[in-house]
């Protein structure tokens, strides 16, 4: 019997209770919020996504004239993404937010968005993830777990390849290396397509894994390098700008709790979420530019691959990964066809930021 698996859920429930009880509540005290909710956020408070969650809480409170209070608890204080999403599913937590890369063990509903090189611009990615038909299929799959999609935030662009002490100049430079992966099997498969080993490490443990040499690199977006201080202490020295795999930060809500809310409260929360997403778009662009500048000033070399090497990496990755996963739960050909139709042209805005020449 795995004692750790027995202990973690108990500790998680105790921590949720300490922070303020389980589930939403309606208060009858004058001057007190009528509806109080708890939202778990796995990322650090300094992370680019955390500002979007705080903006949502602020807007919900303002739009409801103080009737709604949302406590956003940052830094994985209530557990990992998997643990907190399971807490939402079980009715012990109202909202949970994390990269949808970490949710595969709970639901495969978001896995299809991880197909490497599926999107070539921010515009394409957002066209797809907010498409009514695409999200209709996603919510059908989430409904089987007792949760529903609530909101999505930009994590600062797609995954880049950040490495400790080696620079990628040709494809086989990744052969035999160990690269940190999230809980997404598709990310692991992407690393393996490059000849590397994808090693699953939960985000809070990444700095120590790099420090101890357990992994040679990590595939995340620029803001995550800065917010976790991976640019300090020579943990990350090089970043290859390859835009390999898009991922985003999703919030889910317990379906039964949501269904039990008055219609006007649902409308306020939904409106606040949409406005927070729009606000966050502009915020992210400015923040990523700032992050890239700080990383560069700290001595991190950000570079692009030669065109021939990039195309080889892209084609090799698609060939080895797509066929491996299309047809799996959550990654139906039907959903892929809807995404391909919804994403539209690449456009001319790229990912919303520039990197040094």
N, C-alpha and C positions, 0 to 999 in steps of 0.2 A: 504494500500500500504506500502511495506517495504522500508522505506527511505534509510536504509543502503545499500540495494541492488542497489538502484539507484545511490548512491554517489560513491561506490567503483569503478565501471567501469570508471567513469569520472576521479576520482583521479588517477587511474592506467594509463589512457591515458595521463594525464598531466605529470605524473612522467616520463613516457617513453619519452615524447617529451623533457622534461628538460634534460634528460640524453643524448639526441643526436638525436632526431627525430625518425620516425617510419620506420622500414624496412631496407633492405640492400641498399647501395648506391654505385655508381661507381664514382670515382673522376678523373677529368682530369688534376688536378694540378700536376706539376712535383715534384717528391719526396714524394707525398702523396699516401697512399694506394688506389688502384682502387676500392676495395670492402671492405666495412665496415659493420660489423654485430654486433648486440647486443644479448647477451645471458643472460637470467635471471637465477640466482641460488638461490633457497630458503634457502639453508644452509649457515651457517656462513663461513667466509673466512678461519677460522681455521679448518673447518671440513675436514675429510679425503677425501671426494669426490671432494672438491673444488680444491685440488691440481691437480686432473685429468683433470678438466675443464681448468685450467690455462695451463697445459701441452699441451692440444689440441690447445689452442689459440696460444701458443708459436710455436708449430710445423707447424700450418697452415701459420703463418707469415714467418717462416724460409723457408718452402718448396716453398712458392710462391715468394721468394725474395722480401718480403715486400709488395706484391700486395694485400694481405689479412690482415685485422685487425679485431680481434674479441674482443669486450669489454665484459668481464664477470662481471656482476653486482651481488654481493653476498648479503646474509643476508636478502632475501625477500624484498629488497628495492623497487622492482617493483610490489610486491603483493604476495599472497599465490601461491602455486602450481596450484590450480584450476584457479585462476585469470590469471596467466601468460600463462598457457596452452591454455586458452580461447583466450588470446591476440594473441597467435601464430595462432590459428585456424582462427581468424578474420583478420589476416594479419597485425596486429599492432606490432608484435614482431617477430624477426627472429628465435631465438632458446629459448626454455625454458627447464630447468632441475630441476627435483625433484624426490623424491621417487615415484615409480609407485604405491605405496600404496594410494597416494592421488588423483589419476586420475579417480577414478571410476565414479564421476559425469560428467566427460568429455567423457570418453570412458571406456568400460569394457575389452578392448583388453588385458590388462596385468593381470587381476584379477586371472586367472588360476594359475599363478606362486605363488600365495599366499596360495594355499591349504596347510594347516598345515602338516608338516612332509613329504612333497612331496619329498624333497631332503635330503640326509643324508651326503652330502659332497659338497664342493665348486666345485669339478670337475663335479659332476652330474649337478649342477645348471647351470654352464656355457656351458656344452655340450648342454643343452636344450635351453637356451635363445639365443644362437648363431646358432642354427640349421636352415638351409635354409628353410626346410619345415615348421617348427614351426613359424619362423618369417614371412614366406609368408602369413600364416593365420592372424598373428598379423597386418601386413601392409594392408591387405584387410579391416580389421575392422577400422584401423586408417584412411584409405583413405576416409571412409564415413564422417569423420569429417574434411577433408581438411588438415590433418597433416600426417607426415610419421615418422617412427622410424629412429633415426639417430645414437645414440650410447648408451652404457650402462656401468655403472661403479659399482664396488664392494663397498658396503657400510660398509664393515668390518664384514661380516658374517651375520648369521640369527638373528632373534629376541630372546633375553633372557628376563627373567622376573625380572625386577628391582623393588624393594620395599622400602618403607620409613622406617618403624619401625617394620616389622615382617619378619620372615624367613619361607620359605615354607618347611615343613618337611613331610606333608601328603597332599593328594589331597584337603580335605575340608578346608585347611588353606586359600584358596582363596575365599571361600563362603562368599558372602556379601560384598566383597571388590570392590572398584571402580578403574578400570585400564584404564589409558589413551590409546585411540586408534586413529589411523589415520582415514582418510575418507573411508577406505576400510571396507565394510560391513562384509567381511570375517574375518577381524581381530576382529571386534566386536563380531561376532559369536564364534570365538575361545575363547574369554574371557568368554562369556556366557556358553560355554561348560565346563569351569572350575568352574562355579558357581559364577563368578564375573560379574560385570556390565562393559561393554565396553563404555567408555565415550569419544566421539570425541572431541579432542582439537587440534587446529592447532599448529604446532611445536613451533613457537615463543612464544606461551603462556604457554608452558609446565612448565617451572621453577616456574612461579607464581602459577599455579594450584597445584603443589606439595607443595609449601610453604604455601598456604592457606588451604591445606587439602582437596581440591576439588577432588583429586584423590589420591589413596594409592600407586600407582606404575605406571610403564610404560614398554611397550615391545618394545625395540629397541636394536640395536647392541652396542657393547662396545664403539666405537668411538663417538657415539652420546651422551653417558653419559658424556664423558670427554669434548667434544667441547662445550656443553651447560652448563658445570660446575655443573652438577647435583650431582656430588660427593662432592660438597662443601655445607656447611651449613646444613648437615644432610638431604638433599633432597632425596638422595638415600643411603641406608646403606647396602643393600643386593642385590646380583645378582645371581639368579638361572640359571646356564648354561644348558639350555634345548634345544637350537637350534630349536625353535618351528616353526618358519615361515620365509622362505627366502624372502628377498625383495632386490631390487636393485635400482640404480639411473639412470633414463632414460632421454635422451635428445630427444626432437622431434623438427621438423623443419616444417615451413609452406610449404605445397606442391606446391602451385603456385609460391612462391618465388624460391624454389629449381628448379622447372622445367624451370624457366626463366634464370638460371645461365648458363654460357658457360660450355661445357663439361669438359674443363681442370680445371676449378675452382671446379666443383663437384668432380673430381678425387682427387684433392689436399685436399679438406676438408675431403673426405672419408678416404683417406690414413692417414691423420693426426689423425682422430678419432680412427682408428684401432691401430695405434702406441701408442696413448695416453692410450688406454685400456690396451695394453700389458705392458707398463711402469707402469701403476697404479697397476697391479696385484702384482708386487714385492713390490711396495711402501706400499700397504695396509697391507701385511703380517707383515712388520717391524713396521708399525705404530700401528697396533692392539696390538702387543706384548708390545710396549711402553705404550700404553693406559692402558692395563691391569696392568702393573707394577705400573703406577701412581695411578690408582684407588685403588690398594691394599695398597700402601704406605699411601694413604689418609684415610685408615681405612675401606674401603668398603670390605665386605666379599663376595668373589666369591666362589660358591660351586656347586657341582653336587648333584642331587637327588639320593637317594638309587635306585638301579636298578629296584626293584619291583614297586616303586612309579613312576619312569620315564615311564616304560612300560604301567602302568595303565593310566597315563596322555596322552601318545601318542595314545593308542588305543581308549580311550574315546573321544579324540579330533577328530580323523579321523572319527569315527563312527557318531559323532554328526554333523560334519561340511561338510564333503565331499558330502554326499547324499543331503544335503540342497542346495548345489550350483551347482553341476554338471547338466548341461542342461540349465543353465541360459545364457543370452547373454555373449559371450566372453569366456564361460567355457564349450564348447561343448565336448562331449565324443570323437569326432574326434581329437580335439586338445590335449586332455589329452592322448590319445593313442600315438600320435606323440611324446609328451614329454616323456612318459614312455619308448618309444623305443629309443629316442635320448639320454637320460640321461646316459645310460650305467651303469657299476658297480660303487660301492661306491669308490673304490680305497683305498689307504692307507695314503692319505695326510690330511684327515679331512677337516677342514675349514681354514687351513693355519696358525694356531697359537695354542699355548698351554695355559692352565690356571694353576694357582698354585695348588699344591696338597693339 
